[in-house]
Amino acid sequence: MGKAYYVIGIEILCNRSQGLLGLSQKSYINKVLERFKMDKCSTSPTSIQKGDKFNLMQCPKNDLERK
């Protein structure tokens, strides 16, 4: 059957000389973004850390805060 590059939508990345094996769901993520018409959105870093707690007092309360 030959070398596998995709299995059930997961891309297989293999570099035998460096002993690396990776899995990527990039194509699935792109399909989801296209489905919800978000494929043209730009990325931005966030300052959210693991363990951060949020509450309703942090939600924007007017148009200026939403911007």
C-alpha positions as a Markdown table, in Angstrom:
| # | Residue | x | y | z |
|---|---|---|---|---|
| 1 | Met | 0.0 | 0.0 | 0.0 |
| 2 | Gly | 3.0 | 2.3 | 0.4 |
| 3 | Lys | 3.8 | 5.1 | 2.8 |
| 4 | Ala | 0.8 | 6.6 | 4.6 |
| 5 | Tyr | 0.5 | 10.4 | 4.5 |
| 6 | Tyr | -3.1 | 10.8 | 5.8 |
| 7 | Val | -5.1 | 8.5 | 8.0 |
| 8 | Ile | -8.7 | 9.5 | 8.9 |
| 9 | Gly | -8.0 | 13.1 | 8.2 |
| 10 | Ile | -4.8 | 13.3 | 10.2 |
| 11 | Glu | -1.6 | 14.2 | 8.3 |
| 12 | Ile | 1.4 | 12.0 | 9.2 |
| 13 | Leu | 4.7 | 13.8 | 9.2 |
| 14 | Cys | 7.8 | 11.5 | 9.4 |
| 15 | Asn | 11.5 | 12.3 | 9.2 |
| 16 | Arg | 13.3 | 9.0 | 9.7 |
| 17 | Ser | 16.8 | 10.6 | 9.5 |
| 18 | Gln | 16.0 | 12.7 | 12.6 |
| 19 | Gly | 13.8 | 10.1 | 14.2 |
| 20 | Leu | 10.7 | 12.4 | 14.2 |
| 21 | Leu | 7.1 | 11.5 | 13.9 |
| 22 | Gly | 4.4 | 14.1 | 14.0 |
| 23 | Leu | 0.6 | 14.3 | 13.5 |
| 24 | Ser | -1.2 | 17.3 | 12.2 |
| 25 | Gln | -4.9 | 18.2 | 12.0 |
| 26 | Lys | -4.3 | 21.3 | 10.0 |
| 27 | Ser | -6.6 | 20.3 | 7.1 |
| 28 | Tyr | -9.4 | 19.4 | 9.5 |
| 29 | Ile | -9.1 | 22.8 | 11.3 |
| 30 | Asn | -9.1 | 24.6 | 7.9 |
| 31 | Lys | -12.3 | 22.7 | 6.9 |
| 32 | Val | -14.0 | 23.7 | 10.2 |
| 33 | Leu | -13.0 | 27.4 | 9.7 |
| 34 | Glu | -14.3 | 27.3 | 6.2 |
| 35 | Arg | -17.6 | 25.7 | 7.3 |
| 36 | Phe | -18.2 | 28.5 | 9.8 |
| 37 | Lys | -16.9 | 31.2 | 7.4 |
| 38 | Met | -13.9 | 32.0 | 9.6 |
| 39 | Asp | -11.2 | 31.0 | 7.1 |
| 40 | Lys | -10.3 | 34.6 | 6.3 |
| 41 | Cys | -10.0 | 35.6 | 10.0 |
| 42 | Ser | -6.6 | 36.7 | 11.2 |
| 43 | Thr | -4.8 | 35.2 | 14.2 |
| 44 | Ser | -3.7 | 37.1 | 17.2 |
| 45 | Pro | -1.9 | 36.2 | 20.4 |
| 46 | Thr | -3.8 | 36.2 | 23.6 |
| 47 | Ser | -2.6 | 36.7 | 27.1 |
| 48 | Ile | -4.7 | 33.9 | 28.5 |
| 49 | Gln | -2.8 | 31.5 | 30.7 |
| 50 | Lys | -3.8 | 28.0 | 31.8 |
| 51 | Gly | -5.8 | 28.2 | 35.0 |
| 52 | Asp | -7.1 | 31.8 | 34.5 |
| 53 | Lys | -10.5 | 32.3 | 36.0 |
| 54 | Phe | -13.2 | 34.5 | 34.3 |
| 55 | Asn | -16.5 | 35.9 | 35.5 |
| 56 | Leu | -19.3 | 38.1 | 34.3 |
| 57 | Met | -17.8 | 41.3 | 35.7 |
| 58 | Gln | -15.0 | 41.0 | 33.1 |
| 59 | Cys | -17.5 | 41.0 | 30.2 |
| 60 | Pro | -17.7 | 44.2 | 28.1 |
| 61 | Lys | -20.7 | 46.3 | 29.2 |
| 62 | Asn | -21.0 | 48.8 | 26.3 |
| 63 | Asp | -20.0 | 49.3 | 22.7 |
| 64 | Leu | -16.7 | 51.1 | 23.6 |
| 65 | Glu | -15.6 | 48.2 | 25.8 |
| 66 | Arg | -16.6 | 45.7 | 23.0 |
| 67 | Lys | -14.3 | 47.4 | 20.5 |
